[in-house]
């Protein structure tokens, strides 16, 4: 089972721009989506060594399959989700 987590912040403008693009791509791919606000979830943020937002992590069976920090284009996102 694949899932994706977006580490974000309410003050992050690139996160606000990227979020709807990511949500749409994830929905099309049938992947479970979750968001982690780094300000309200500092423990998970530290455990995953997130230093910058947006950080996107793709999981498969609970293990990190891919990780990217920054905004992805739609084409890059499709490749990331494969």
N, C-alpha and C positions, 0 to 999 in steps of 0.2 A: 504494500500500500504506500503510495506516495503522498507527501504533504509538503506544504511550503509555509515558511514563516518569514514575515517581513518585520524586521526590527526598525522602528520608526520613532519619531518624536513629533509632538504637536507643533513645534516651532520650526520644523524642517520643511522648507519650501520644495526642494526636490522630491521629498517623500510624498507631499501632497499631489505633485504632478505625476509621479510614477504609480501611485497606488491604484487609480482606476485602470490603467493599462495592465498592470499585473493581475488585478482581480478578473478582468475580462479574459486574459490569456489562461489563467488557472481554471476558470470556469469552463472554457472551451476544451481544455485538456482533461477535465474531470479529476482535478487534483484538489485535495482538501486544503483550505486556506486559513491561516491564523496570523494575527498581528500581535506584536509585542512592543509596547511603549517602553522605551528605555528608561524613562523617568519614573514610571510606576512599577517597573519590574527590574530593578537593578541587579538582583541576584541572578536571574536567568541571563541577563545581558552580560554579566561578568563571567558566568559559567561558559558561555558560548564565545567569549573573547571578542565581543563586538566593541569596536573602538570608534566607528563612524556610521552614520546613517545616510541613506537607507542601506541596510544590509539584508540581503535575501538569501535564505538557506533552503535548499531542496533536500528533503529527507526521503529515504526509502527504508521501510521497516524500522524506523526509529534512528537510523544512522544518517549522518550528513553525507549526501551524495555530491552536492555542489554548493558553492558559496560564492557570492559576489557582493562587493561593496560599491555603491553608486547606482546610477540610473542606467537601465538597459533600454535599447531601442526595441521595437516590436520584433524585428528580425533576430536580434541578439537574444531576446527573451524566448522566442520559439526554440532556438538552439539550446539555450540553458535548460529548458524544460524537457528536452529529449532524453 
